[in-house]
Amino acid sequence: MGGMDEALQSILADANRLLSERKYDEIIALVQPIMIRDTGGQAQRLFGMALLGQGKYQEAVHSLQSTAQMLPNDVTVAFAYGTALDKNGQTEGARAAFERALGIDENHPGARMGYLNTSKALADRDQVTAPMKGIEWLYGAWQRDTNNGELANRILDIYIANGWADSARQFGDLLPAQLKHADPIRTKLKDLPAEAPPAPPNLQVPAPSMSRPVMESCPFCMQQIMAGVHTCPHCKMVIRAKSMPGADYKPEWQEVTLNILCWVGMLLAATQFTLIFVAGGQATPLGALALVISFVQFFANLAIWQRVDFVMHIAKWLYVLLTTRSILCSCREGMVMGELVGREREALMIEVIILLVMGLYSGFMVYLLNHEGE
């Protein structure tokens, strides 16, 4: 709070005292007038925490989000922001905020409890429809408390319910001895299907191993992550289309290129949509068709970026059609170009170049989507 005048410091000290007394209305009345003067973020912090105390969770989220950016190393702010998000029903954001708080102070009791509870809530949501995602939520919490038998049991239950016995067995090998040899975990591990018998010594070609690793390296940030996850929890990059043990991820350049082209595709579609409207092209049948195509293309790229499997399959054929359309249209315009001169010829040449670029873009998207589906 260096550089602030004595009057400002006195107001903030009073507001901190009122916060301990839970007099939230008085805090807001006291700090709201000085929020512009306070460049250290302390008034903003007190204001957001007062909103949280009043139960105004949506407003608290907005206020504490700004405060968390101003005070990135303040564990109290990170915890309060996570609490506001959780109370507002934004569970994934709350878990990330609690994780940020633990990055500042790994022993913060409130952040540890918040991270545990949001992890379990997200696992409850996803463990049936996306079991590997459910395991990912729980595994992150278990890594911070490897003696937590409840989390270990839940992870094992998901592995077993989906028939991933090898992964369950390997996860069991990671457990501390006091958990591994205590019921019900001991019973669950004992009741797992037996491993395949070893190949006879005289067999020249050994049978392929069906075991799946519990951990793997992210191809982008190289951090250790749960095997089979959809998104790296460290760098937030999508590394495979489906979450399941043993699913291969694509080479780095293809994944990065697909993400970049999705953004390029959304930008091009939005530009085309705007140009058609400005030119009044929606009044003609061809213009209306182009308008619909650009609209569909925008949301198809958005879904591809999010790796929505069903949309990706449809989008591949959409890009096949767009590639064919670009080739046919550029050929048609090229035949007409020879009959024009001056500015009309230049304008048509630009249009042909745009069509060819769109064709190359669409064709490359077909290749990447084919590779994604392999």
Beta strands, then each sheet from edge to edge (+ up, - down):
strand 1: 215-217
strand 2: 224-226
sheet 1: 1+ 2-
end
